[in-house]
Amino acid sequence: MTTPGLIFSLKCDSLCIIKVMYSPSRLFSMVLIIITVFTAIIYTEESPLSPGDKIPNVLLLQSYHQGYKWSDELGRGVMEILQDEVQVHIEYMDTKKYYSPEYLMKIKNYLMFKSESIDFDLIIAADNNAFEFMKLYREEIYGDIPVVFTGVNSVNTDSLAGIHNITGISEEIDFQKTLELMRNLFPERKNLICILDQTATGLGIRKALDKAMPDFEKEFEQIEIWSDISMKELVRDLELLGDDFIIYNILFQRDNQDEYFEYNHSNGMIGNAANAPVFGAWDFQFPYGIVGGYIVSAIEQGREAGLMAKRILSGEDADSIPIIWETPHQYMFDFEKLLTNSIRMDELPRNSIVINLPETLFYQYHWETTIILITFIFLLILIFFLQANIQKRKAGEAALYSLNETLNEKVENRTRDLKISNQSLEDAMEKLQNTQKQMIQKERLAALGSLVTGVAHEVNTPLGVGITTSSYIIDLTSKLQSKLKNDTLTREALDEYIERINQGSSLLSKNLNKTAKLIDSFKNLSFDETGGECLDFELLEYLEEIIRTHIMQFNHQNIKISLSGDAINIRSYPGSFYHVMNNLLLNSLVHGYDEKSKNKKITITLTELEGQSGMIEYRDNGKGIPRDLKDHMFEPFTTSSRSEGKTGLGLFIIFKTVNEKLGGAVEFMPAEEGSDHEGVCFRIYFPINRPIDKG
């Protein structure tokens, strides 16, 4: 037996959305509050009419028929705003069942006849057919009176060109929100069926759907649009679908056999036949087999149209009222279909409306049940904590005596353990330091070994060629002396000897010079620790001096060098900066460009950063570094020009100098996407005040 009371229900076509139970003791207070609020609204709201004004006449021209849920809900929204203030005359065009030029002409004659006895102050055109009718015949029937349109698909500024004294609400389905909803609730389903008829409204929606189709194609493997089909074929095909489909029932009220179906009939047949979850687009599709969707609301559009009409009747110009392009939507779901498809309520978007909630005792008395449940849980938790506290106190009292007895012994043991631990830590620290020294020494030896191996490999080749060449020259000379001694030397033999000696001497000189250059490069690897003294100097000016020493070489190659940035006074090693910039410039000169390069340019930028540091950005627009060398560019002997006698030590010297001598870091920046040339970009970070290297 339930306690006598009053249940307030918010309903949509007799479908319970939510229920709140009020007890008789609270009913009187609630009634007083409601009366007070509505009285305040009535007496504070400014009426658009002054005493003595005539009641305006408004024509609500509905595209469809009375009893069609969409039209009824839209009209209800209009009446909620305009009731008791204007006289609303409703005309139904019934174009769901009848639509032809002859039929529209009869409607025009009918409305012209009725307009002879009524002077309308404003027209509200509901849906596309009424809107198109008003565009054609408004002037002829009613003159240039204001028009508010609502529920109109595919309206845009082009379709309104040349039409004045008009405003309204565009009706566009938000396909993107419904698409996101489908993927969130059914991520495993990869195929989509869109159902859409070929009525004037359906064709307008199809244009918007085609624009949104690229978004759908990204999310689904297969998409089909069922439009040119009979209801019988549609039901048959829906029954044959597998479990990897989602159905998007956008609109289907007239099939390709020109048979019209009421909204409850068509949506019910589709919902019952589908072996897959069905999503919808309109609020009148509930509760006929639709799981849910981001739904276009008829009543909200009607309210917005009523508010616009109210403003026009108050004196505003219709053309000055902005058209509402964003159609009112709301997330809406059927609870029974959520259960059928195993969708939890917490998976739904926030502020979703759910119809068909079960009328269980919990839902009827959910506030009371929740309070009792929370109170019961709170009392259980309180009892648990009280019992635990009592047990804890007893245990504490029992342990206190034992703790006092053993406290001194524990302190002594703890002190002894700490001494042992401290000694162990000191021993471990000493071992760790020794280990670190050994590891550092090993790393140095490994690096030295790698360097020596590289040096041997690079130097052995030209020296080997030189030794072979000198042996060859000695052999040639020996043979010449033998011929001379035997008096068998001919002019031809002497010329051949001279030619071969010249070739051998050239080869020998070339390889000895290459060896000398290699040894000179190797000397630079330990150039001071060759960076000279730590000095105070202005870096931007110093960089200008470095560039000045190379300018002739770069002018000869038609390479422009630009330098800009902040004037920074630093304390560091100028010799080290020279070696870094020298290697970067020579790398660009030697490796950066070829005969095909155009507009050759090097850009150097000096920037002062936060935290007492600076950055040099070096950039050229040349060929760049081969991809296979980028991961090893700072390692010694890495080069793409070994066949040309290059050693591959330039970037290694830069890396070593910046890190060890300047106390900074060097970073290679990849080329920007879409640039004409890959080029290179290095960023060199350094401290402004470099501590003196005492090592």
Secondary structure, DSSP 8 states (H G I E B T S, - for coil): -----EEEEEEETTEEEEEEEE-HHHHHHHHHHHHHHHHHHHHHS--SS-TT----EEEEEESS-TT-HHHHHHHHHHHHHHTTTSEEEEEE--TTT---HHHHHHHHHHHHHHHTT---SEEEEEHHHHHHHHHHHHHHHT-S--EEEEEETT--TTTTTT--SEEEEE----HHHHHHHHHHH-TT--EEEEEE--SHHHHHHHHHHHHHHHHHHHH-SEEEEE-S--HHHHHHHHHT--TTEEEEEEE-SB-TT--B--HHHHHHHHHHH-SS-EEESBGGGTTSS--EEEEE-HHHHHHHHHHHHHHHHTT--GGGS--B-S--EEEEEEHHHHHHTT--GGGS-TT-EEES----HHHHTHHHHHHHHHHHHHHHHHHHHHHHHHHHHHHHHHHHHHHHHHHHHHHHHHHHHHHHHHHHHHHHHHHHHHHHHHHHHHHHHHHHHHHHHHHHHHHHHHHHHHHHHHHHHHHHHHHHHHHHHTT---HHHHHHHHHHHHHHHHHHHHHHHHHHHHHHHHHHTTSSS-----EEEEHHHHHHHHHHHHHHHHHHTT-EEEEEE---EEEE-HHHHHHHHHHHHHHIIIII--TT--S-EEEEEEEEETTTEEEEEEEE-SS---GGGGGGTTSTT--S-GGGT--S-HHHHHHHIIIIISS-EEEE----TT-S---EEEEEEEESB------
